[in-house]
Amino acid sequence: MRELQENQGELSRRAVVAVGAITALAATALGTAASARAATKASGGLKVGVGKAAFTPASLLPLDNFTAVHDDLNVRVLLVESGARRIALAVLDLTSISAEAVALMRDAITAATGVAAANIMITVTHCFSAPHVQASSSSAGAAAYVQNIVAATRSAVADAVKNLQDAEVGYGSGRVDVNVNRNVLTAEGYWLGVNEQLPSDKGVYVARFNDLDGNPIAVLANYNVQSCVMQDSVMADGTLPISADLAGAAVAHVESQYPGAVGFWLVGACGDQFPAYRSKRYTIDKDKGWTYGVDLHDAGFALLTAQGERLGDEIVRVAQGIGRYESGTGVVVRLVTDDITTTQVTGPRADAPTKKVTFTPTGTAQVPLWVFQVGKGVFAGVEPELSTSTANTIRENSSFSSTFVMSMFEGGAKNMPDRWNFDHVTYAAVDGFYIKGTAEKAVARIDRIIKSLN
């Protein structure tokens, strides 16, 4: 406007109105074009809705030795729909969850969404700073805790249904050095600690769901680590605080960068992976003697914040860099469930290293498997904790450009170690439920399922 005034003098009111009209028409045309593009993208295809609600049992403390609250525990719900097919995923900030609570959550999700129980996936972040979920019959506190979880699920899924909308999905991956192999050789055998020489997959795998204007709805992150930075760490005042721990800190950082979006932590092969830095930790001396008990107390939360932010930063960087998205009816959405049959075993209590272990078969066991496809990405989940090499093999065999591998589905189970862990009698082996070779059998079945999706 200044240039016009300098060269041609004061514009008449009519000219200003004309310029305004042209600008308005141009904006309308751009808006119409954008709407047309969005309509073309939608085409009655991919839809996504999300919800989040806290279930922190603050009023029930003390519970399972926890006596304070540092930050909230949440349930997050993702609805993915394409055509007549609708699938739900619920992720909770818990170590594990009981079959009773899983069944009640499924009932709540089905009632709100119409999604059949078989199309509902429930998993946990494997956070060790949260009370375990016990059977309602065990105590009044346990019963109230279960009801907290179910009520939060109802709230989260109601929000997911309410904001279900046309969406697009894109995938990316990056690397972040926050995990470390926890298998350390002591004088008495392998135990828990920090071993930089054994494998850790530093890959972080990200899925981003946007609305059709490119605004994020949900960000899903898959990484191999237990959320146990603050496990067993007692504060200076003697309290043991509840926290969503590493997974919660990472996802909270992601959500702070994308207001209105919900972040989901999909725990990967956590059976042999610790956070690099923990508040209460194992130490190994020069003679390979081990101790557990060095505790940073309140200062440990600085470690949690720093590592959570580092993970969150990389998740956001990857999410920002995703350049290709899929939308509309061309996005395939499906869930395949299966299982393998194996032998369940019991062994000694995993409370100290050992060089030899004897397992006693206790009967046949079914290990359920989930393979969830959304477009060019696939999510493979199992109930037990996996080892790094197991997850790596699934990814290496996958024909999908983006493959997520997850532990702790259906509330979680004890370890399903690979052959290396069995051969070296690690904590994962002693703490496992299944005979040697079960992990490799699961890999083969998941491989066949993934191949069938192409």
C-alpha angles and dihedrals in degrees: 000000000000091000091051091050093049095048102035106020127237113352115235119245088247091056092050091051090049092051089049091050092050090049091049091049091049091050090048090050091050091047091049091049091049090049090049091051090049091049090050091050094048100051090159090292133114116017128178135189130179139192138177134193136169123240099177107156094221094144091051098058134162089056126153088347093305113129107170142030124238098170137349130276112224142192115216123196128200122191117195119187135180120171109316093342119097124175129185132207123191122189122190132193094238141115090233138327134228125251088240093058092044091054092048091048090051091052090052093048094047092049092053100039110021089236111150116241090247090061095053119094118196122188141157135225091234091239114174097198095073130084115262115250109244130187113283089236092062097073144336089254092053091049092050091048091055090050090051089056094047093047091050090049091054090051094047095046092047088057091047091054092045095053098038104141145159109287149175129219133211135175137214143158139211142164133255129171104222101113131069135187109263099202108109126174112234130178088265098045136280117336142158124298140087121314116174092182098064123074126288123168104221092189119124114199119205136192119188125196116196136182113246091270090061097256113141118251099172137003118199120196128191120194136154109245142099115240096234108122090124099032111145091351110146120204124236090258090055097254125134106215130211115235138164082228123196098345091048094048093049094048092044088056091051092049091050089058094047107040111203094022124105122227122215126202113208107190113220132195097340099157094096102021132094130178108267091243126035131180094227110031150173117250128199121203130210091270090053093253115147136213135179122204113070099134129187091193112192092001089066090078088068087062090049093050094047096048093042091052092048091053092043092050091055093046090053092045090053092044091051091050097054106118105173124064134177126212142158130037093327092074108097114216119185143139124213119192125191140146143215127224118231142149120272118218141186127213139169121309109277098234101117139019120273135181096212133033135183119209124203117211111232102182144287120323134193116218110201121218132198127198115184121186126197110174112297093354130081130194118204116193136182134181100236129064110269130213123239096252091053092056091043092054092050091052094045091052095044120108091203119098090223119040124174119196118197140185130199102048120159091026096311137268139216123284127307098196127196123238094270092058091047092048092050095042095232128175089265090057096047091043094048130111102208141066122259112281096035093109091052090049090052091050091053093050094047089048091055092048093050092048089052091059094066 
